[in-house]
Amino acid sequence: MGVRRDLEDNYDFEIVDEFLDHYAMMVEIMEPLIIDLGKVDRYTHALDELFRIFHNIKSASSFLKIETMVRLSTFVEDSLEKMRYLEGPANEEVITWLVSVNDMYIQWQEDLKMDNSMSKISFSLLKLPDMETI
C-alpha cells in the first residue's frame, strides 16, 4: 500500500483529491518563481509567492500527516523567511538549491500519483546554500 491509498483510507476522497489538485498546481508554478528570484525586478514577488506555496504545502501535508513533506516544507519556508531580510536577486547557488527542492516535490507528486511510498528527502537538500551573498 502506497501513500495515496493510505490517504484515501484515512481521509475523505474529496479532501485527498483537492490536496492532489492544489499540490500539482503549486509544484507546476514553483520553478518559474524560483528562476524569477534571480531577477531584481521579480525577486520580492517571487519570494512572497514561493513562501506562500511552501506554507500552504506545509499546512496541508501537516493536516494529512505526510511527515516527510511537512519537514522539508518547514525547512524551506524558514529559509525563505530569512531571504526576506536580504536584498535580491538570489545567487545561482540559492536558485540551484531551490530547483533541487522542486525536484523533490515533483518526485513526491509522482509517488502520490503511482501510489508509491514517499521518497526519502535527499540529504543535499538539508544543506543550506550561501544566502549571505544573495
C-alpha positions, 0 to 999 in steps of 0.5 A: 500500500502506497501513500495515496491509498493510505490517504484515501483510507484515512481521509475523505476522497474529496479532501485527498483529491483537492490536496492532489489538485492544489499540490500539482498546481503549486509544484507546476508554478514553483520553478518559474518563481524560483528562476524569477528570484534571480531577477531584481525586478521579480525577486520580492514577488517571487519570494512572497509567492514561493513562501506562500506555496511552501506554507500552504504545502506545509499546512496541508501535508501537516493536516494529512500527516505526510511527515516527510513533506511537512519537514522539508516544507518547514525547512524551506519556508524558514529559509525563505523567511530569512531571504526576506531580510536580504536584498535580491536577486538570489545567487545561482547557488540559492536558485540551484538549491531551490530547483533541487527542492522542486525536484523533490516535490515533483518526485513526491507528486509522482509517488502520490500519483503511482501510489508509491511510498514517499521518497526519502528527502535527499540529504543535499537538500538539508544543506543550506546554500550561501544566502549571505551573498544573495 
